[in-house]
Amino acid sequence: MSQKIDVRASPTTSCSASDVLGRPTWAEIHLDHLTENFRALRTRVGPQVKILAAVKADAYGHDAVIVARHLEELGCHWFGVALPEEGIALREAGVTRPILCLGGFYNNQAPLLLEYELTPTIYDREMLERLNAAARLRGLIAPYHLKVDTGMGRLGVPLAELEEFLDRLDSYSHVKMDGLLTHLASANEPRQDEFTRRQIERFHRAMELVRRAGYRPTYYHLASSAAIYAYPESWGNMVRPGGALYGLFSAAPELRPVMSLHTRIILVKTVPAGAPLGYGGTFVTRRESRIATLPIGYQDGYCRAFSNTARVIIRQRYAPVVGRVSMDLTLIDVTDVPGARVGDEVVLLGEKDGLSVTATELARKAHTISYEITCGISRRVPRVAV
Ligand SMILES: Cc1ncc(COP(=O)(O)O)c(C=O)c1O
């Protein structure tokens, strides 16, 4: 189902995305914006601090292969995925830089980590045992990053148990601690500043314990997008931006949105006043109206929560979504858009003609965050690198 078209590599670079696709619904991945955002982050953290780009969850829906290949060209040092499967997909696409599996690994995946040169995050002894056994079998020393829980409460060796954990590391002779990390829970919540500072302090304590136990990991990292902006003292020698790279981070408005979402009108009808539209007839026309049908719906990740609330850009104007968004189709009211007709391009997320619909705006309507909007654009929507 998933389709990926890299317009850069295509002989038909003058075609628009919808000329080369079936259903005219697509997401554009703006590599120029990704470049700008990456460089802005580079400049912010300076040359001493390495960047691990979070490309997990298919690069927050932007297509991990498109994103990682591009960032690799720009000199990004590391990539972060959630699952080994995601790392394997990157390796198979030719990505060669180090990849950290932020969520560790499952069951019998240790040999795969070694085969594909993926570095796992380790957060309990059993995982370490499995990694060590797989590495011994191959006669290798496998690197890993140790995760400490300093207050997030998800993954990580609790700080209180770290000393005991370190005391028993000697028995694993085929692994090497190459990084130490933690994750901050509330770096984007100014009201929880004290909590974040406490997490940073706990991480420093963890570093001390690790060094005292005789380990010298190459990397120390705890900052994702929010902390990169709000807590420079948390940068360590590597930072892990995700949302900031994709321009989803509203605290840094200079960062540009990397994804835009497009479709084209497939039908326009004139309907009389008083006509109910869509499932449940939740919108009733108040005047004779021109209603356009768009070939996109909630299966594509254009949320049902946008029913009767979202707006789109068409012919240099905003037009409202009317009626319920259904699985494959959405209606918009184009009565106030002179000349709107079948084939017109509609921007559902993104900027056009000085107008914009941001992921943050859409997220508010769905009571969620901007990340979930781009993550939610399904694989039925082809990604087009532009
Ligand atoms: C461990 C870890 N590091 C880094 C990130 C990137 O966070 P952000 O997208 O807010 O920069 C995430 C995202 O959830 C994460 O779980």
Ligand as a Chemical Component Dictionary entry (heavy atoms), coordinates in Angstrom:
data_LIG
# 
_chem_comp.id                   LIG 
_chem_comp.type                 NON-POLYMER 
_chem_comp.pdbx_formal_charge   0 
_chem_comp.three_letter_code    LIG 
# 
loop_
_chem_comp_atom.comp_id 
_chem_comp_atom.atom_id 
_chem_comp_atom.alt_atom_id 
_chem_comp_atom.type_symbol 
_chem_comp_atom.charge 
_chem_comp_atom.model_Cartn_x 
_chem_comp_atom.model_Cartn_y 
_chem_comp_atom.model_Cartn_z 
_chem_comp_atom.pdbx_ordinal 
LIG C1 C1 C 0 13.878 8.733  24.046 1  
LIG C2 C2 C 0 13.468 9.822  23.128 2  
LIG N1 N1 N 0 14.399 10.697 22.702 3  
LIG C3 C3 C 0 14.089 11.708 21.867 4  
LIG C4 C4 C 0 12.798 11.908 21.429 5  
LIG C5 C5 C 0 12.488 13.069 20.535 6  
LIG O1 O1 O 0 11.592 13.955 21.158 7  
LIG P1 P1 P 0 11.098 15.276 20.433 8  
LIG O2 O2 O 0 10.366 14.855 19.220 9  
LIG O3 O3 O 0 10.209 15.959 21.399 10 
LIG O4 O4 O 0 12.317 16.070 20.103 11 
LIG C6 C6 C 0 11.810 11.034 21.865 12 
LIG C7 C7 C 0 10.433 11.238 21.421 13 
LIG O5 O5 O 0 9.460  10.829 21.943 14 
LIG C8 C8 C 0 12.149 9.968  22.734 15 
LIG O6 O6 O 0 11.221 9.101  23.172 16 
# 
loop_
_chem_comp_bond.comp_id 
_chem_comp_bond.atom_id_1 
_chem_comp_bond.atom_id_2 
_chem_comp_bond.value_order 
_chem_comp_bond.pdbx_ordinal 
LIG C1 C2 SING 1  
LIG C2 N1 SING 2  
LIG C2 C8 DOUB 3  
LIG N1 C3 DOUB 4  
LIG C3 C4 SING 5  
LIG C4 C5 SING 6  
LIG C4 C6 DOUB 7  
LIG C5 O1 SING 8  
LIG O1 P1 SING 9  
LIG P1 O2 DOUB 10 
LIG P1 O3 SING 11 
LIG P1 O4 SING 12 
LIG C6 C7 SING 13 
LIG C6 C8 SING 14 
LIG C7 O5 DOUB 15 
LIG C8 O6 SING 16 
# 
